[in-house]
Amino acid sequence: MRYAGLCLVLAGTTAVSAQEPPRPPHVIQVVGMGRVSTMPDLAVIDYWAAGEGKTPDEASGMLAASQKEINNGVSGLFRGAAQITNSNLVVIAVRGPDCQGTNGYNAQPRLNEGACAIKGYLATMQGTIRTPQIEKAGTAVALASQLGARDARLQTFQLANSPAAYGAAIGAAIADARRQAATMARAAGEKLGPIIAMRDQNFRPAEEIVVSGMDTVSVSAPPAPRVSVAIDVNPRPIETTAQVYVTFAIAS
């Protein structure tokens, strides 16, 4: 009886091991790269407006007047085809040069007396201009500085519709993957089948342009201002890349 039981176990084991494992599918896996060049159609300009005064109200009033002049001038240059936003409003007390330790990391508070007596106030605000008229962006920077802006700069060029450019890059990446896989299949004497899996390898931010926590300044286009200096700009194309991981079947 013991030997009979042992024979049953061995026979069962032999039957299970005799089953063939499923054959893995015949596939080709490749990484496709795509790149498209698109001329930018949006310019971004940053600047700072400032106002000074003996009191906070005086400094703030000068800032508001300066900002209005800058915005009106730039809006006139672009004939209203610009979005002007602002942020980072700061009104700070200004003390004498002999007052130490009032700024920087771990600064200690100082009473308004002696060398640390408040001399006046400085109000500043950052402005951002976005416009599709990129050919006027350089002139707008010069004009903003002419009208009193501090640290005006042409910050960057962007695409108004970046998802469209990325979609074109994805299409180019898939076409590149198919070319690679077809070459490999021909070299192996096989026929390339359909795509059975695909993964986007790129990290994509939700949007390139995000306006958050800002108030849009609605300015009707005033007459175009007199510009002292006109600056031509010639931006480079924006390169948009994509990478895809694609698995193709080999046709049987």
BELKA-V302080 format. One record per backbone hydrogen bond with DSSP energy under -1.0 kcal/mol. CO is the residue of the C=O (numbers start at 1). NH is the residue of the N-H. Records with the same first field share a line. If there is no record, write none. Layout:
CO=NH  NH
This chain:
1=5
2=6
3=7
4=8
5=9
6=10
7=11
8=12
9=13
10=14
11=15
12=16
13=17
14=18
16=19
26=250
28=248
30=246
32=244
34=242
36=240
38=238
42=158
43=131
44=155  156
45=129
46=153
47=127
48=150
49=125
51=123
53=121
55=59
56=60
57=61
58=62
59=63
60=64
61=65
62=66
63=67
64=68
65=69
66=70
67=71
68=72
69=73
70=74
71=75
72=76
73=77
74=78
75=80
78=81
80=82
83=130
84=217
85=128
87=126
90=124
92=122
94=119  120
96=99
101=108
104=107
111=113
113=116
114=117
120=94
121=53
122=92
123=51
124=90
125=49
126=87
127=47
128=85
129=45
130=83
131=43
132=134
133=136
134=137
136=140
137=141
138=142
139=143
140=144
141=145
142=146
143=147
144=149
145=148
150=48
153=46  155
156=44
158=41  42
161=165
162=166
163=167
164=168
165=169
166=170
167=171
168=172
169=173
170=174
171=175
172=176
173=177
174=178
175=179
176=180
177=181
178=182
179=183
180=184
181=185
182=186
183=187
184=188
185=190
186=189
191=251
194=249
197=247
199=245
238=38
240=36
242=34
243=201
244=32
245=199
246=30
247=196  197
248=28
249=193
